[in-house]
Amino acid sequence: MTGPNSKTQVAVIGAGPSGFYVAEAFANQCTDVEVTMIEKLPCPYGLVRYGVAPDHQKLKSVTSTLDAIAEYPQVKYLGNVTLGQDISLEELQSFFHIVVLTTGMPNSTSLGIPGEHLPGVHPATSFIGWYNGHPDFQDTSFDLASPAAVVIGHGNVAIDVARILSKSIDELRKSDMTEAALSVLAESQIKTVHLVGRRGPVQAKFTPKEIHELGKLENCLVSIDPKHLDINLSSSVELNDVTNALGRKNFSIFQEFGKHFGLSSDKKQIVIDFMMKPKAFIGENKLQTVRFDITSLEGPAFKQSVIATGKTSDIHAGLAFSCVGFKGTAFPGLMTSEANGALKHSRSGLLSELGVKIPGLYAAGWAKRGPQGVVGTNRECAQDTVVHIMEDIDQLIKAPKPGHPALVSLLGERNIQCVTFSDWKVINAKEIERGKSLGKPREKFTSVADMLACI
Ligand SMILES: Cc1cc2nc3c(=O)[nH]c(=O)nc-3n(C[C@H](O)[C@H](O)[C@H](O)COP(=O)(O)OP(=O)(O)OC[C@H]3O[C@@H](n4cnc5c(N)ncnc54)[C@H](O)[C@@H]3O)c2cc1C
């Protein structure tokens, strides 16, 4: 491809970490490339801003690495533009040689049990989005008047939810949690949080760092009924497997929590329950009880199945959060996994509903591989995607494409107010300024209109 407009034009959809890492990999692996990062919100960073817990500010500082990528001369940021609403995939493909979807997994997996729509039952995404100030979740209200809450799931997202419900308000005030969320949490009547999983302590997906942090909360006692630590033979084999150092660390922390069982305390309590599978949410007009099947594990090590024993157990609680997984967005014409909505691909190239690879269309990050790994895992994933794209590149760049200016012009005709990275820096500075008087890292704007009003 030669001529004045001979650059390889790439559009990356979604400015979470994966979007930035794809842009970085292109800048490093491809000469004469222009990458346009398109993000539905005015602000970048995806779940680093709206998922990672507000009291984990150190992790959020990865944004400075992402900012450096946005400043590459080959990279342009276009916020406040939604694929599927403001622009279609076909239109993007007419402007860009390569389109990479890094749209994440914005929806919670539902449990599919009766009563899930009762007031008081919430998916993790809405609570996490709400306390992190995501504009889509600010109209959700959480009634924290009940003395007990149930958090379903044994992964780190469930720990985040349990910790936020249990931390003292003074500890949370130092975070960048929104003032609106802080004022609701300050009135919380919750005394006990039940953190419930359907498998045993050896199978829990917590990482030791997160579970250890739970045990260090100022205002909270964490306990486990020691009966749960009496594990079956297959679980013992799993625990003692050479590859399972993390599992053994978790287990020794659980043993410490076992010593707290039955202690009375003025503190809030987190009770970690195992071998309980949610069966129904029960209540007249709002949640009153969560019913669980008591389970057992059967089968050889690492292949144990969860079996309902026929016995049930009830926890009386007015609030429940399901933290059992995330689901991706379906895009018309693209094949997705039934299990979690991940985009089906062959060497990162997206497949049509007929299973045929669509030229020029790729994915990276959670949208491609599902909700796994830490922020850095998305960097490797993005690099892999770009390596795969480079294998196809000669087929993709036969003729010039107009790229960023043509897209901006079309969005202008559609009266879309695009946000540049310089605009975002103005919004960012105002948020930091608002936070100063409150002694916080920032006070986020929680509506798109308020963000746009800054620029
Ligand atoms: C509650 C929670 C806590 C976490 N805590 C940690 C932690 O402590 N440590 C850690 O390492 N990792 C943590 N993670 C994981 C980490 O956040 C993810 O690995 C990472 O954010 C995934 O990056 P991504 O870019 O693939 O997706 P996302 O971060 O979800 O980014 C996707 C982006 O795409 C945009 N988008 C979606 N649809 C469209 C569309 N149609 N048009 C335009 N843009 C669109 C979204 O607005 C978003 O900005 C946590 C995740 C969650 C959910």
The ligand as an SDF file (V2000), in Angstrom:
LIG
                    3D

 53 58  0  0  0  0  0  0  0  0999 V2000
  -14.9650   -6.1040   40.5010 C   0  0  0  0  0  0  0  0  0  0  0  0
  -13.6430   -6.3150   39.8210 C   0  0  0  0  0  0  0  0  0  0  0  0
  -12.4830   -6.1450   40.5490 C   0  0  0  0  0  0  0  0  0  0  0  0
  -11.2510   -6.3640   39.9350 C   0  0  0  0  0  0  0  0  0  0  0  0
  -10.1320   -6.2030   40.6850 N   0  0  0  0  0  0  0  0  0  0  0  0
   -8.9370   -6.4650   40.1340 C   0  0  0  0  0  0  0  0  0  0  0  0
   -7.7660   -6.3520   40.9240 C   0  0  0  0  0  0  0  0  0  0  0  0
   -7.8270   -6.0200   42.1170 O   0  0  0  0  0  0  0  0  0  0  0  0
   -6.5730   -6.6320   40.3190 N   0  0  0  0  0  0  0  0  0  0  0  0
   -6.4870   -6.9820   38.9880 C   0  0  0  0  0  0  0  0  0  0  0  0
   -5.3750   -7.1900   38.4740 O   0  0  0  0  0  0  0  0  0  0  0  0
   -7.5940   -7.0940   38.2270 N   0  0  0  0  0  0  0  0  0  0  0  0
   -8.8080   -6.8530   38.7690 C   0  0  0  0  0  0  0  0  0  0  0  0
   -9.9280   -6.9820   38.0140 N   0  0  0  0  0  0  0  0  0  0  0  0
   -9.7970   -7.4350   36.6020 C   0  0  0  0  0  0  0  0  0  0  0  0
   -9.4800   -6.2880   35.6290 C   0  0  0  0  0  0  0  0  0  0  0  0
  -10.3070   -5.1980   35.9050 O   0  0  0  0  0  0  0  0  0  0  0  0
   -9.6860   -6.8230   34.1950 C   0  0  0  0  0  0  0  0  0  0  0  0
   -8.6780   -7.8020   33.9530 O   0  0  0  0  0  0  0  0  0  0  0  0
   -9.5690   -5.7730   33.1100 C   0  0  0  0  0  0  0  0  0  0  0  0
  -10.2350   -4.5780   33.4060 O   0  0  0  0  0  0  0  0  0  0  0  0
  -10.1360   -6.3260   31.7910 C   0  0  0  0  0  0  0  0  0  0  0  0
   -9.8090   -5.4020   30.7950 O   0  0  0  0  0  0  0  0  0  0  0  0
  -10.6130   -5.2670   29.4170 P   0  0  0  0  0  0  0  0  0  0  0  0
  -10.0260   -4.0700   28.7760 O   0  0  0  0  0  0  0  0  0  0  0  0
  -10.5910   -6.5450   28.6920 O   0  0  0  0  0  0  0  0  0  0  0  0
  -12.1360   -4.9830   29.8260 O   0  0  0  0  0  0  0  0  0  0  0  0
  -12.7520   -3.7280   30.5790 P   0  0  0  0  0  0  0  0  0  0  0  0
  -11.8450   -3.2200   31.6170 O   0  0  0  0  0  0  0  0  0  0  0  0
  -14.1120   -4.1420   30.9890 O   0  0  0  0  0  0  0  0  0  0  0  0
  -12.8790   -2.6050   29.4490 O   0  0  0  0  0  0  0  0  0  0  0  0
  -13.8520   -2.6810   28.4270 C   0  0  0  0  0  0  0  0  0  0  0  0
  -14.1450   -1.2720   27.9300 C   0  0  0  0  0  0  0  0  0  0  0  0
  -14.9650   -1.3540   26.7670 O   0  0  0  0  0  0  0  0  0  0  0  0
  -15.9420   -0.3360   26.8160 C   0  0  0  0  0  0  0  0  0  0  0  0
  -17.0680   -0.7450   25.9730 N   0  0  0  0  0  0  0  0  0  0  0  0
  -17.9170   -1.7780   26.1940 C   0  0  0  0  0  0  0  0  0  0  0  0
  -18.8230   -1.8520   25.2140 N   0  0  0  0  0  0  0  0  0  0  0  0
  -18.5430   -0.8500   24.3400 C   0  0  0  0  0  0  0  0  0  0  0  0
  -19.1490   -0.4160   23.1290 C   0  0  0  0  0  0  0  0  0  0  0  0
  -20.2180   -1.0340   22.6040 N   0  0  0  0  0  0  0  0  0  0  0  0
  -18.6140    0.6570   22.4980 N   0  0  0  0  0  0  0  0  0  0  0  0
  -17.5220    1.2950   23.0040 C   0  0  0  0  0  0  0  0  0  0  0  0
  -16.9170    0.9140   24.1600 N   0  0  0  0  0  0  0  0  0  0  0  0
  -17.4220   -0.1480   24.8170 C   0  0  0  0  0  0  0  0  0  0  0  0
  -16.2940   -0.2530   28.2970 C   0  0  0  0  0  0  0  0  0  0  0  0
  -16.9250    0.9680   28.6340 O   0  0  0  0  0  0  0  0  0  0  0  0
  -14.9240   -0.4190   28.9310 C   0  0  0  0  0  0  0  0  0  0  0  0
  -14.2880    0.8180   29.1180 O   0  0  0  0  0  0  0  0  0  0  0  0
  -11.1820   -6.7540   38.5740 C   0  0  0  0  0  0  0  0  0  0  0  0
  -12.3650   -6.9180   37.8420 C   0  0  0  0  0  0  0  0  0  0  0  0
  -13.5890   -6.7020   38.4590 C   0  0  0  0  0  0  0  0  0  0  0  0
  -14.8550   -6.8880   37.6760 C   0  0  0  0  0  0  0  0  0  0  0  0
  1  2  1  0
  2  3  1  0
  2 52  2  0
  3  4  2  0
  4  5  1  0
  4 50  1  0
  5  6  2  0
  6  7  1  0
  6 13  1  0
  7  8  2  0
  7  9  1  0
  9 10  1  0
 10 11  2  0
 10 12  1  0
 12 13  2  0
 13 14  1  0
 14 15  1  0
 14 50  1  0
 15 16  1  0
 16 17  1  0
 16 18  1  0
 18 19  1  0
 18 20  1  0
 20 21  1  0
 20 22  1  0
 22 23  1  0
 23 24  1  0
 24 25  2  0
 24 26  1  0
 24 27  1  0
 27 28  1  0
 28 29  2  0
 28 30  1  0
 28 31  1  0
 31 32  1  0
 32 33  1  0
 33 34  1  0
 33 48  1  0
 34 35  1  0
 35 36  1  0
 35 46  1  0
 36 37  1  0
 36 45  1  0
 37 38  2  0
 38 39  1  0
 39 40  1  0
 39 45  2  0
 40 41  1  0
 40 42  2  0
 42 43  1  0
 43 44  2  0
 44 45  1  0
 46 47  1  0
 46 48  1  0
 48 49  1  0
 50 51  2  0
 51 52  1  0
 52 53  1  0
M  END
$$$$
